[in-house]
Amino acid sequence: MLRGPVSQADSLCPDTPRARSGLVLGIVLNGTQPTAFVDLETTGASSRGHAITEIGIVCVDANGRAETWSTLINPGRAIPPGVRSLTGITDDMVADAPAFCDVAAEIRARLDGHLFVAHNVSFDYSFLKSAFNAVDLPFRMKRLCTVKLSRQLYPDARGHSLDALMQRHALTCEPRHRALTDAKALHEFCIKAQTELGRDAMRSAVRTQLDGPALPEGVHKQDIARLPEGPGVYHFYAKDNTLLYVGKSVHVRSRVLGHFGAAIRDDREARLFRQTARVEATRCAGELGALLLEVRTIKERQPVYNRRLRHRADVFTLAIDETGDYHRPRVQAADPMTPEIPQYGLYRQKSGAVRALKALCDDHGLCRKRLGLERGQGSCFGLQIDRCEGACIGKQSAVAWNLKLLGALGKTRLPAWPFDGPVAIGEGRGAYKAWHVVDRWCWYGTAQNHGEFDELMQNETEFDVDVFRILERFLARCAGRASVEPLTRSTR
């Protein structure tokens, strides 16, 4: 049981040749900068409202000499049962341990000047930063995540949790979920990875994390710096100006850099990385404008790496045929611009609408013959297995059937256009203020000022299921908060 700090220089990796020869050496990951492998145990998953119960550090100096240090820490609160079960650290064990403020200066001194390495580094770093802030000590270090490092070095591996690393590389870690033994396992992983892949591969992966992802040939840092930090749509082009990919983000620059970082571990992103020679972006007023512009651009220009979106295609729905006593659903072309006709669901193919009918039949015990899914004389098959109430033979009344059919379809009914006519949906502010002109779920375009409304509303447009879904989600999420300006139909 640890009651206070423990410090020792020891042989950390007994399977390595140097350890067997008696040299107490570790691995320096960033040139000659000392490295600190750190692990924390805590009372919970968030640094807000939770505290540290144990810290373990493996410090490797510039000459490769490794030293370990650990201490239990009194968190000043009870340790939850689930955490006690996971780590084995109990309230009694930390009762006489120092508070963080008592060891903060020593921890800071040990970590000072080191590269901070942890598994899911944002977790450990955020807890330490919060703890140092509480005692008014500054804390800022270069950080390296061994989860990301594993993904970079072993892109084909199935898992990158510490348990997965231990199993894959035969790492020793007893007891598990204790700070020092987990920190030792991280150090051992880095040694084994460098032994397997070589020093150059390790140093390259470390630099990629610390310096940011490499850029494709022809794309320079100043090109990235010119990309908007806010919302927008970005385009990747090949050397021959072929449009490779279109994407959108509320943080364009970060998202673009994310593509280049992902190229390290994803074959598709790697191909896109190799082919990209130019990156351009269009700033948008907000997320809605970026979503609408992305969909339109993909449909009009069909980039190589985007999922194909059809620019103009029939979309089908279900409507109720009320001729005859027993109403029945029929598959028809969707037309949300005529809301007086109730329509249920949107399907890109007729077969999708038929599958939806079959699902309704199974879920609600509807009659397959009245749905048009079975032909022939007599009762339907469902009646024979007690899955139909007899509408097929008149046992279920027409009124009861019609009500049941309407109830089954009801949840899929397309929402009515929530305004009396066309509207301009405002988004953004200042130089990036814009208005999206929309009527009955159709987008006519985006205006930068009110003077452009009339011209936009002369545009020919058509119902687009992707635009419909974007607008429906936006209006549902922002009901009562979106800036909506009614436009008169006479303007058209």
KAHU-V334148 format. One line per field, one symbol per residue. burial: b if it has 24 or more other ideal C-beta (glycine too) atoms within 12 Angstrom, else e. A space follows every 10 residues. Layout:
burial->???
This chain:
burial->ebeebbeeeb bbbeebeebe eeebbbbbbb eebbbbbbbb bbbbeebeeb bbbbbbbbbb beebebbbbb bbbbbeeebe eebeeebbbb eebbeebbbb eebbeebbeb beebbbbbbb bebbbbbbbb bbeeeeeebe bbbbbbbbbb bbbbeeeeeb ebeebbeebe bbbeeebbbb bbbbbbbbbb bbbbeeeeee ebbebbbbbb eebbbbeebe eebbeebbeb bbbbbbbbee eebbbbbbbb ebbbbbbebb bbbbbeeebe ebbebbbbbb bbbbbbbbbb bbbbbbbbbe bebebbeebe eeeebbbbbb eeeeebbbbb bbbbbbbeee ebbbbbbbee eebeebbeeb beebbbbbbb bbbbeeeebb ebbeeeebbb bbeeebeeee bbebbbebbe ebebbebbbe ebbbbbbbee eebbbbbbbb bbbbbbbbee eebeebbeee bbbbbbbbbb bbebbeeeee ebebeebeee ee
